[in-house]
Each structure stands twice: as structure tokens, then as C-alpha cells.
């Protein structure tokens, strides 16, 4: 009887843990082994009829704080979920919780 109750409690506990979502903020998007060559070479990202240029800085963001906009030459690019069109910045993933900033040239 005690074993049955213990197994039921353990089963309910594990079911609750499994359905709690991404509590540990694990990466949703893959971290590239190395940054795309076009980014490292300073080439722009074309998006919505504008050229976005990589910057020498990065923002610290969780994957849950960005939205995937697309992929360009093997690199996914993103916008912050709180940003609205026209976007102020675009990003590519640089490392865990690090995203390279892309800006439009004035």
C-alpha cells in the first residue's frame, strides 16, 4: 500500500515537472559553432528592402525575449519581442544569451 501511494505521488510530481515549460530558460535557438562568415566580414543583412549592418557589440537577451524573423545565408536573424515595425535593431545569435546587433545605416 505504501509503495502504491509513493509511486502515485512520484508520478504526479514528475508529470508536474514535465509540463512546467522552459523554466530553466534553456536555449530555444541553436548556438552557432562559429559565427557566419558574412557577419564576421561585416556584410549587411537585407531585410524588408533595407540593409542592416553588423555592429561590434552584442545585447544580452534570453531566447524567450526574441522572435525569429528568418534565415539568411545559414544564420537565423531575430527582433526583440518588445520591438514593433519598423524595428530598431535586428540580431543574430552569437552565443548563449548573446545576440549581435544589426542597425540600418542612416
MOJO-V287761 format. One line per field, one symbol per residue. ss: DSSP state (H for helix, E for strand, - for the rest). psi: psi as a letter, one per 20 degrees, with the letter a starting at -180 (. if undefined). burial: I if it has 24 or more other C-alpha atoms within 12 Angstrom, else O. Layout:
ss=???
psi=???
burial=???
//
This chain:
ss=-HHHHHHHHHHHHHHHHH------------------HHHH----EEE--EEEEEEEEEEE--HHHEEEEEEE--EEEEEE---------EEEEEE--EEEEEEE--
psi=ghgggghgggghghhhhhjjbmhjlqphqppqgqqqhhghijqropplkqpppqrkrqqoqqhiiqpphappljpqqrqqhiqqqpqhqrqqpgapjpppppqqp.
burial=OOOOOOOOOOOOOOOOOOOOOOOOOOOOIOOOOOIIOOIOOOOIIOIOOOOIIIIOOOIOIIIOOIIOOOOOOOIIIIIIOOOOOOOOIIIIIIOOIIIIIIIOOO
//
